[in-house]
Amino acid sequence: MVISIVLFNPDLLILEQVLDSVKFAFDDSKRKWDVSCIIDLVDNNPNGGYSELVSQLIDIRNTHKFTLRLIKSPRNGGYGFGNNLSISAHKDCDFHLVLNPDILLSKTALSDAFNFLLDNPCIGLLTPMVRGWNGELHYLCKHSPTLLDMLIRSNLLPFLKDVFKNKVLRYEMRDRDYSKVITPVPYPTGCFMLFRKKILNLIGGFDEGYFLHYEDADIGKKVSLISSTAYVPDVVVTHKWSRDTHKSWEMRWITIKSGLRYWWKWNVSRPGIVRNSNSI
């Protein structure tokens, strides 16, 4: 399997914890299957000065069990662009995990994920149970977003969350039991996306027209055209939650542009008319 982790001015202490959690999860899966692992750390900020520090981290943590590689992005082309650098470099692996640099895997996360995917060949993308560092469950299975959903979650008009409380709950699929498998999941979380690589190849990876946000909704939509996505609660990860969308007007504007692109692509244009700018 291959794991891609896109970095932009990363918190190196948290990244070390993430890599430790991956190591422990990989060791657990290694006891059951003859599996190899490559971790691509994609430095998406070529001018940030972190490449040397990440290289030192790689030198310390490379083992015979799994391989860490540094990919220096030629430019900051966005989250999907960075992951595509790794996706395009590995054509023949069985699974590809897209992982945020602030996600900790439980010890059995990979073993439980592989078990489920091997037992359910119709599933092309697996999304996990996500908990915060305080143990709180995050409700990250969502329906395909409408313009109203995007506006409510943008926090531009905070009172809308109270006015449309029931709609928000439906959007987050709160009517489903998060302690059980949920499928299909139209809009999976982007913090942990475990793909069958053949499905990822068929859909062409991420649409690089999204700089940040809604690329996960878009790729979930593309997967749904040829396969299915499943939420699997046995696969547990911990997320240091970051609401960057609400921290600056620049991030809000990036989110708005991504949301409008998603809405146009899947509601106005026919699927496929707005094509990927990559060629995986």
Sequence and secondary structure as in RCSB ss.txt:
>XXXX:A:sequence
MVISIVLFNPDLLILEQVLDSVKFAFDDSKRKWDVSCIIDLVDNNPNGGYSELVSQLIDIRNTHKFTLRLIKSPR
NGGYGFGNNLSISAHKDCDFHLVLNPDILLSKTALSDAFNFLLDNPCIGLLTPMVRGWNGELHYLCKHSPTLLDM
LIRSNLLPFLKDVFKNKVLRYEMRDRDYSKVITPVPYPTGCFMLFRKKILNLIGGFDEGYFLHYEDADIGKKVSL
ISSTAYVPDVVVTHKWSRDTHKSWEMRWITIKSGLRYWWKWNVSRPGIVRNSNSI
>XXXX:A:secstr
 EEEEEESS  HHHHHHHHHHHHHHHHHHHTTS   EEEEEEE  TTSS HHHHHHHHHHH  SSEEEEEEE SS
   HHHHHHHHHTT SS SEEEEE TTEEE TTHHHHHHHHHHH TTEEEEEEEEEETTS EE   B    HHHH
HHHTTSSTTHHHHTHHHHHHHTTTTS TTS B   SB  SSEEEEEHHHHHHHTS  TT SSSSHHHHHHHHHHH
HSEEEEEEEEEEEE    GGGT HHHHHHHHHHHHHHHIIIIIS TTSS  SS  
